[in-house]
Structure formats: C-alpha cells, structure tokens
Amino acid sequence: MSLVCSANYRKPAWLTASKKKHRESTLWQRRYWEHRIRSETDFARHVDYIHYNPVRHGLCVRPRDWPHSTLHRYIEAGTVPADWGANMPRVDGEFGE
C-alpha cells in the first residue's frame, strides 16, 4: 500500500524548485510544529481536520473517497456516519490547529 501512496505523490510536476533544491518530496510539509492535545474535544477537532484535509486540497470530493484515510475505521465502528463531511461547507481553519 505504501508503494501506491508513494507513486501517487511522486509527480515531477508537483516538485517546485525549492523542493528539488532541498531534496524534498511532495508528501511531507517542510514546516512542523508540535501541538499538545488538550482535551477530547481538541482531539476530535484534529481528527476531523485530518479526515477532511484531502477534500480541502482537492484530492477527492468526499472524505470517504480518500482510500488512505482512517475515516474508514470510524465509519466501520459506527462512530461517524458513512456520509460524514460530504455536505460540509468548504471552510478553512475550522478544525484542529
């Protein structure tokens, strides 16, 4: 599975001059900061952010369409409905951080 994911993100057209210069891939962001999860609500907001991120970045139309998402586990467990996030307005910054 990691080979499939890797192949999907190693597209030469996505490599900027800066990424080439720093020998970076297209999967990981350069900037990183720690964040301590402060509560169950904070954790839930971060999980929602992660699950909705492929939609925000135009990689799929609905969160459940992203094959590499842990959202599928939440759906199977009955924690969230199968159509979670399908009708959400595209609002940036409403999750996590």
PyMOL commands that set and color helices and strands:
alter all, ss='L'
color gray80, all
select helices_A, chain A and resi 2-9+12-14+17-21+40-56+63-65+71-77
alter helices_A, ss='H'
color red, helices_A
deselect
rebuild
show_as cartoon
